[in-house]
């Protein structure tokens, strides 16, 4: 792709570019592609993404007391049932309508969602390698992780996430009986670790053995 063609894509928000990349991977790998999530293939992953963005709003509309909205919601749900794999991927790729209020919430709701699930799909394939994000995109992800880290990591150990662009302290949920732990990695790897993707997250944990044991038994993710 030449620089003129890639310039508009480069100006897209990271959340939009990651949606496009995830859609490309889903279409390329197919509905039976494995993921690192137990019991989930590409089909379950795409169904999850469509459900949270499109099925839930359509189902709410289908119960509306307003007849036009109710009929539109029912028609949308019926249409989803008839879609092929490629049609569902195209629907996900299109995202929220231009005038949908949810479009404004896309960066907050979906930046992390798309990145984590894209890696769930990518890292289940033989020969996968970590992606290198642009510095600006890493900062976007780091900001989102900083906002949600205390909800994601529920441990009785004081933590510090250490990335190339900064550190993030995550206090213990209760009085810390053990010494602190430092978790080192790139922004993406720390994000995956915070979401409990231990099988594929490339991080390094530094701390005393007792603290590491407590952390290993703690809850992470949503």
C-alpha positions, 0 to 999 in steps of 0.5 A: 500500500502506498503512503497516500493510501495509508495516510487516511488509515493512519489518521483513524483512531486506534480503536477503529484501526484495531476493529478493522484489523480484528475483522481482517483476522476473523475473515482470514482465519475463519469461523473454526479458528481456535482462540486461547479462550477455552471453548471459543472459536472464531464463531464464539468470539465474533458472536460475543462482539456482535452481541455486546454491540448490536444484539443487546441494543436491538433486543432493547429496541424489540421491547420498546413500547414505540411500535416503529422502534419495536419493529425495527429491533425485531427485524434486526434480530431476525436479520442477524439469524440469517447472516453468513460468516462473512456478512457477520464480519462485515457487520462487525467491521462497519461498527455503530452507525454514523449518528449512533450515540454509541459511536462516541463511546467507542474509544472507552468501550472498545479500545481494550476489548478489541486489542485483547480479543484480537490477541486471543485469536492471533496467539492461538495460531502456531508461529504467532509473534507479538505485534509492535504498536506505534508509540501513540497507540501504546500510550492510548492503551496505557491510558485505558489500562491505567483507568481500569487496572484496579478493577482488573487486578484483585490481589492482596499484594501491592503491584507495580506494572512496569512498561517502557513508557512508564510505571503504574502502581496497583495497590493491594485490595486488602492489607498487603501481608507480602512484599510488593511485586513488579510486573515487567513487559510491553504495554500490550503484554501487561494488558494481556496479563492484567486480563488473565491471559497468562498462557500467552502474556510475555511478562516478567514478575519480580518479587519474593516467592510468597508474594508471587504465590499470593499473586498467582492465586489472585483474580484478574480480568473481567 
